[in-house]
Each structure stands twice: as C-alpha cells, then as structure tokens.
Amino acid sequence: MRHLTSVSRRAACAAFAAGLTISTGPGIAAGTADPGGTWLTQDGRARIRVERCGPTLAQVCGYIVWMRDPADAKGQPFRDQSNPDQAKRSRPLLGHQLIMGLQLSPEGYFHGQIYDAEGGKFYEISLWREAADHLKVKGCMLSVFCARQTWTQTVNALPGQLVGMTGDPDGPKADKEWAQAKPTAKPSTVARAK
C-alpha cells in the first residue's frame, strides 16, 4: 500500500497535506485560462490529464494517465480499494478519475472536489494556470488545512501513459456521472518518449 499512498495522496491530494494556508492570495485570481492539458505532479510520480467535462463541457475533470509505479511487487495494478462505492474498488488507479467537475469561480479559478484513493474521501480543490506551462493546485481538508503545489505541463507521452480519449480502451475512464460528454478532439500528445 506504500505506492498507493505515494501516488494517490501525493499526486492527487498532496496539495493539501503539506502545510497551512488560509488565505487565497493574489495568485488565485490568475484569470480564466483553460487548465486543460497533461500535467506532471510536483513530486513527479504521476501525470494528470485535465480536460473539459460535464453536459456542456463547462467544467473540468482530471484523470491519472501515468504513474511512475502503477503496480505492486507482484506486478498487479494498484486498485481503488478504499472507495466508498464497492463497485469501484476493483478499478485500477491508473486511468481513474480523481478531479470531479470543477467549476469556474467568480475569482477566475476552477473549484470543486478531488478524490483521495488512499482514504476513499473527497477534498476541496482549486486550480488555475499560473503560466502557460504551470498549473497551481490548492487543496483543502476541512476548509482549513490547505497547501499548494505546482504541476508542470508535459508535451510527450511516457511508456505506459494512457493516450486515448477519455472512455476509449487506451484512455482514462470517467466516473459514470461525468461520462456523458466526451471532448470533441483527441487530447494533444506528441511522440512517445524513448
């Protein structure tokens, strides 16, 4: 379970685990630049694809599309064992949805929930582009304990990375409540890394 902790908590939810910040600060109102793209988490253990979702594609969702360590010592993929929905407990962590339908706030950032597979819980998250190739992620537990990370945009595909459209066999899988709308174009990927 150690890798489960390092991937899902650090890659998905470490944005709130590292420290305290109660104010949103001036960096949050960075404008409404679309956060879409594939992002390497600050610790380098996962890549998260952020894309438009929802019935009118007005929200953003995120999926784990690459993990440095996707399997345990026996070669079995890490699974979402702590999910409160028993039907989701057998799904692999690679490819699952962890950012749920964030909505644009009046302050210019996207706000909603992120799923922590380790504990099977949801936490508040905000994200916004700080620069063309940097995504700021702020997560909060109990709306009090907050921390930030910077994710870096990636322009290549690594071995084992899911590169298909969401819902395709070689792409990530949306949770059923977010699966009704698909992007109209394939995510931009460039040649695979050697």
N, C-alpha and C positions, 0 to 999 in steps of 0.2 A: 504493500500500500504506500510505500515511500514515494514511488514515482507518481502515483495518483495525487499525492499531496503536492509534489513539486510542480506538476503540470496544471492541475485544475485550480489549486489555490493560488499558486504564484502566477500562472499565466492568465487565469481568468479573474481572480479575486484579490491578488496581492495589492491591487490599487487601494484597498482599504486597510490592509493588515500591517503596514509598515510604520504608521505614525498617526499623529493627530493634526488635523487642520479643520477648523470650524468655519472660517470664512471662505467664500468662493474666490475672492481675489480678482484682480483685473484680468488675469489670463483667461478666465472662463468666457467672457464676452468677446470671443475672438472672431465673431461673425458666423455666418451660416454656411461656410464652406462644407460641401458634402464630405462626410468621413469615409466614403466608400474606398475600398482597396484591401490589400492583404498586408497585415501588419505583424512585424516581429515584436514579441513582448519584450519588455525591458530586460528580463533575465535570459532571453534567448532560447527558452525552452519550447516555445510554441509560436505558431503563426495563426492569426485570427483573420478570417475574411469578414469584412464589414460590408454589407450591401443593403439596398432598399428592400423593404418587405411590407406586408400588410395589403389590404384590398386595393388601395390606391397608390401603393408604393411611397407613401408619405412618411413611413417610419424606417428605422434601420435595425437590422438584426446582425448577429455575429456568430461565426462557426469556427471551431477548431479545425483547420485544414492541414496542419502539420504539427507533429510532436517530435522532439528530439528522441524521446524514449516512449514509443507508443505501446510497448508490450512488456510483460513481466519477464522474469528469468526463464520461464518455461516457454516463452515465445507467444503467450496468449495476450491478446489486446486487453488493455485496461478497460474496465467496464464501469458504467454509471451505477454502481452497487448501492449507493445511499439515496437514490432518487425516491422521493415520497410516492411517486407513481410506480407501482410494481411493474407495470408493463414496460417501463423504460429502463429497468435495472440491468437488463442484458445487453443494452446497446453499447457499442464501443465509444470511448471518449473521443477518439479521432473521428471527426465528422459531425459531432453533435452540436446542437445549438446551445450557446451559453449567453448570448446577449439577446434580450427579448424586446422587440418592438419599441425601441427608444423613439421618443417624440421630441420635436424641436421645441425648445422653451423660448419664452419671450426674450431671455437674455442672450440667445444665439448659440446655445449648445444643446446637444441631444441628451435626454434624460429618460431613465426607466430602470429596468432591472437586469442584473447579471446573475447567472446560476452558478453556484459553487458545488461541483460534483462531489467533493470530499464530504461535505456535511449534508448535501441534499437540500440546501437552503438558497433563497434568493436575497440579494442585497441591492441597494440603490447604487446606480452608476450614472455618471455624466461623462460625455466625451466630446471633444472638439478638436479641430485641426489647429495646431499652433503654428505650423508652417506647412508648405506643400508636402513634405515628406515626414512629418511628425504628427502623431495623434496623442493628445493628452487624455488620460483616463483618470477619473477621480471616482473612487468607490467609497461608500459609507456603510458602516454597520451601526444599526440603531440610530441613524441620522446624526450621530455624534462623533464616532471614531472614523475619521476619514484619512485617506492618503492618496497620493498621486503617482502615476507612472507616465513615462513617455514611451510610446511604441513607435517603431521606425518602419516606414513603408518599404516593402520588398518588391523587386522587379523581376525576380527569377522564380523558378519552381525547383524545389529540392526533391531528391528521391523520396518517395513515399507521400508527397504532398498531394492532396485532393485538388484536382484542377478542373473538374467538370462543373457544370452549372448545378446550383442547389437542387437536390432532388434526383439528379442523374446518378447512375450507378457509380461513376467515378467522381462524384461531388459530395458535399456535405448534405445532411438530412435536416430539414426544418421540422420543428415540433409541429404537430398537426394543426394547431391554431394559427400558425404562420405559413403553412404550406399552400394556401390558396392563391398566392400571387408569386410568379416567378419573374426574375429580371428578363427584360426583352433581349438582352445581348449577353454573350458569354463574358465572364469576368476576364479582364485583361491579364494574360500570362505571357511570359516570354520563354525563350528556350530553357529547358531544364538545365540545372547546374550539373556539371560533370563530377 
